[in-house]
């Protein structure tokens, strides 16, 4: 089995290294990851300059681009085969609810999905996590299940509690919850006409009840949310058709 691995925390991050160590036991891996932390980069592509790709060995590369750059370049020119899976992670924190819009981890997996390859985005359910091996073992379990019964191409957003593997309470198929608005941006030093701001912390769950990814993690369960790239609000189409009629009457 051939697997393309990327992330948004950088190729030297503990999460991706732990994942590599577990998956290389039974898979052929190709790693293409950013050269530094690119969290929050979403699905951005580098279009204003060339992306530098550095070869560590025949199966390991890092770039000075975004997570999406990494997967896009890997699949459209760098490697000469189509992997069976694209796996992004293990992210050093959660990607639940609204996080998925901003997440470089999810974006890397989304790029694989958009290129018709089943893809997993793997994230730890808490900030400053310790139990990366738990997430790596869960990923192995899911790959084995996938090999037994294939699907796709689909994109699975997977969040894993930061607890020992043996303490997990099970797995739940969830929907994305929703957070409250983020904390206000923090104003820092002001120098002449320039003012520095730090983006505020993510808000706490607003919609985090039963069935959501937030609730699963709270109850020490693995959260798996199938997501896709079609942003169309189908429920609003008819209402919008009625609305636009007013313009033509």
Wavefront OBJ file of the C-alpha trace (Angstrom):
o trace
v 0.000 0.000 0.000
v 1.299 3.446 -0.952
v 0.474 6.441 1.271
v 1.278 10.129 0.810
v 1.795 11.913 4.133
v 1.767 15.651 4.770
v 0.888 18.012 7.635
v 0.783 21.681 8.605
v 3.103 21.641 11.643
v 6.238 21.060 9.585
v 8.198 17.981 8.609
v 10.104 17.841 11.906
v 6.984 17.941 14.121
v 6.438 15.175 16.656
v 3.011 14.329 15.223
v 4.135 13.556 11.686
v 7.244 11.731 12.874
v 5.152 9.505 15.161
v 2.761 8.782 12.302
v 5.610 7.911 9.950
v 7.152 5.515 12.468
v 3.887 3.562 12.780
v 2.825 3.547 9.141
v 6.202 2.566 7.709
v 5.821 -0.813 9.421
v 3.308 -1.921 6.794
v 3.116 0.734 4.045
v 5.270 2.374 1.412
v 5.368 6.030 2.395
v 6.125 9.223 0.536
v 6.355 12.302 2.757
v 5.969 15.833 1.390
v 5.516 18.369 4.177
v 6.162 22.055 4.888
v 9.562 23.155 6.151
v 7.980 24.956 9.114
v 4.708 25.416 10.966
v 2.005 26.530 8.531
v -1.020 26.178 10.828
v -4.053 28.198 9.752
v -2.996 28.344 6.116
v -6.225 26.701 4.942
v -6.262 25.736 1.232
v -3.916 28.486 0.102
v -1.674 27.836 -2.894
v 1.565 29.694 -3.533
v 1.035 31.416 -6.885
v 3.334 34.447 -6.667
v 6.631 32.518 -6.665
v 8.102 29.087 -7.257
v 7.859 26.585 -4.405
v 11.210 25.182 -3.319
v 11.261 21.408 -2.790
v 14.134 19.891 -0.794
v 14.854 16.165 -1.073
v 15.886 14.397 2.134
v 15.818 10.960 0.495
v 13.820 9.145 -2.196
v 10.688 9.053 -0.037
v 10.979 12.251 2.022
v 10.718 15.860 0.845
v 9.949 19.210 2.433
v 8.908 22.466 0.787
v 8.804 26.159 1.611
v 5.141 26.194 0.595
v 1.799 25.525 2.243
v 0.288 22.119 3.098
v -1.877 22.376 -0.035
v 1.235 23.158 -2.091
v 2.865 20.017 -0.710
v 0.061 17.655 -1.709
v -0.650 19.405 -5.009
v 2.981 19.329 -6.110
v 3.408 15.746 -4.943
v 0.416 14.525 -6.922
v 0.851 16.674 -10.019
v 4.562 16.383 -10.723
v 6.841 15.236 -7.927
v 5.888 11.561 -7.664
v 5.174 9.208 -10.564
v 2.396 7.136 -9.009
v -1.048 7.621 -7.494
v -1.071 6.789 -3.770
v -3.824 4.665 -2.271
v -4.376 7.212 0.516
v -3.417 10.747 1.458
v -2.997 11.245 5.206
v -2.435 14.649 6.788
v -1.271 14.953 10.392
v -0.943 14.207 13.188
v -1.937 17.788 13.983
v -0.786 19.260 17.303
v -4.299 20.217 18.359
v -7.958 19.832 17.362
v -9.598 20.511 14.034
v -13.259 20.487 14.953
v -16.234 22.620 13.965
v -15.191 25.933 12.411
v -11.506 24.978 12.732
v -11.799 22.994 9.520
v -12.208 26.181 7.463
v -8.807 27.504 8.552
v -6.928 24.252 9.055
v -3.859 23.472 6.988
v -4.146 19.863 8.142
v -7.637 19.516 6.705
v -6.617 21.469 3.597
v -3.790 19.042 2.777
v -6.236 16.132 3.000
v -8.814 18.128 1.030
v -6.317 18.508 -1.813
v -5.932 14.744 -1.990
v -9.721 14.356 -1.987
v -10.131 16.954 -4.753
v -7.679 14.906 -6.821
v -9.863 11.811 -6.293
v -7.805 10.058 -3.622
v -9.357 8.913 -0.316
v -7.887 11.154 2.370
v -7.684 11.348 6.170
v -7.033 14.478 8.248
v -5.727 13.333 11.656
v -5.748 15.697 14.659
v -5.305 15.486 18.402
v -8.455 16.472 20.291
v -6.724 18.863 22.695
v -4.075 21.560 22.542
v -0.533 20.765 23.721
v -1.114 17.013 23.312
v 1.117 14.211 24.572
v -0.448 10.989 23.286
v 0.530 11.118 19.625
v 1.040 7.358 19.643
v -2.677 6.948 20.372
v -3.534 8.875 17.209
v -0.985 6.913 15.189
v -2.456 3.603 16.370
v -5.990 4.786 15.574
v -4.803 5.758 12.091
v -3.359 2.279 11.611
v -6.685 0.753 12.733
v -8.595 2.881 10.227
v -6.224 2.057 7.382
v -6.660 -1.653 8.080
v -10.426 -1.190 8.088
v -10.196 0.750 4.847
v -8.180 -2.063 3.265
v -10.852 -4.530 4.311
v -13.714 -2.404 2.955
v -12.704 0.447 0.677
v -14.701 3.631 0.138
v -14.341 6.837 -1.691
v -12.896 8.972 -2.708
v -13.932 10.527 0.587
v -12.398 12.935 3.068
v -12.539 12.006 6.734
v -11.817 14.582 9.428
v -10.606 12.546 12.404
v -10.032 13.912 15.904
v -8.604 11.691 18.633
v -8.699 12.242 22.406
v -5.347 13.000 23.998
v -5.414 9.915 26.224
v -3.700 6.507 26.204
v -4.959 4.181 23.476
v -6.415 1.695 25.961
v -8.550 4.427 27.554
v -10.457 5.295 24.372
v -14.213 4.753 24.747
v -14.953 3.940 21.100
v -15.581 5.678 17.789
v -18.435 7.939 16.728
v -19.388 9.187 13.265
v -20.088 12.865 13.894
v -21.017 16.164 12.296
v -19.025 19.353 12.669
v -20.035 21.413 15.657
v -19.696 25.181 15.838
v -17.680 27.533 18.012
v -18.530 30.891 19.500
v -16.791 33.837 17.857
v -13.042 33.948 18.424
v -11.566 36.111 21.153
v -10.756 39.693 20.067
v -7.458 40.339 18.311
v -4.750 41.396 20.766
v -3.082 44.738 20.128
v 0.654 44.762 20.696
v 3.414 47.315 20.232
v 2.779 50.364 18.106
v 5.657 51.817 16.139
v 4.905 54.998 14.217
v 2.211 54.071 11.691
v 2.551 50.323 12.282
v 0.484 48.462 14.867
v 0.893 44.776 15.679
v -2.069 42.491 16.337
v -2.192 38.866 17.411
v -5.170 36.821 16.236
v -7.377 35.990 19.226
v -7.871 32.470 20.568
v -10.586 30.254 19.084
v -13.957 30.423 20.805
v -15.420 27.690 22.969
v -18.035 25.341 21.464
v -21.417 26.938 20.840
v -22.966 23.927 19.098
v -21.230 21.020 20.834
v -24.041 18.698 21.839
v -24.674 15.021 21.059
v -23.665 14.012 17.570
v -20.943 16.655 17.212
v -17.200 16.208 17.051
v -16.821 18.301 20.228
v -19.110 15.993 22.167
v -17.331 12.848 21.005
v -13.948 14.145 22.146
v -15.433 15.289 25.463
v -16.610 11.708 26.020
v -13.196 10.224 25.144
v -14.384 8.891 21.805
v -12.707 9.109 18.406
v -14.600 11.550 16.191
v -14.848 10.820 12.465
v -16.625 13.433 10.358
v -17.006 12.922 6.610
v -16.613 16.286 4.888
v -16.461 17.497 1.283
v -15.453 20.470 -0.799
v -18.878 21.428 -2.181
v -19.777 24.637 -0.361
v -23.151 24.969 -2.061
v -26.012 25.692 0.357
v -28.565 23.519 -1.426
v -31.375 24.370 0.998
v -31.117 28.025 0.021
v -31.180 27.576 -3.746
v -34.950 27.749 -4.114
v -35.222 30.720 -1.759
v -32.547 32.515 -3.768
v -34.404 31.791 -7.028
v -37.521 33.382 -5.564
v -35.473 36.319 -4.263
v -33.769 37.033 -7.592
v -37.152 37.088 -9.367
v -37.768 40.419 -7.646
v -34.907 41.891 -9.628
v -36.435 40.809 -12.930
v -40.007 41.941 -12.263
l 1 2 3 4 5 6 7 8 9 10 11 12 13 14 15 16 17 18 19 20 21 22 23 24 25 26 27 28 29 30 31 32 33 34 35 36 37 38 39 40 41 42 43 44 45 46 47 48 49 50 51 52 53 54 55 56 57 58 59 60 61 62 63 64 65 66 67 68 69 70 71 72 73 74 75 76 77 78 79 80 81 82 83 84 85 86 87 88 89 90 91 92 93 94 95 96 97 98 99 100 101 102 103 104 105 106 107 108 109 110 111 112 113 114 115 116 117 118 119 120 121 122 123 124 125 126 127 128 129 130 131 132 133 134 135 136 137 138 139 140 141 142 143 144 145 146 147 148 149 150 151 152 153 154 155 156 157 158 159 160 161 162 163 164 165 166 167 168 169 170 171 172 173 174 175 176 177 178 179 180 181 182 183 184 185 186 187 188 189 190 191 192 193 194 195 196 197 198 199 200 201 202 203 204 205 206 207 208 209 210 211 212 213 214 215 216 217 218 219 220 221 222 223 224 225 226 227 228 229 230 231 232 233 234 235 236 237 238 239 240 241 242 243 244 245 246 247 248 249
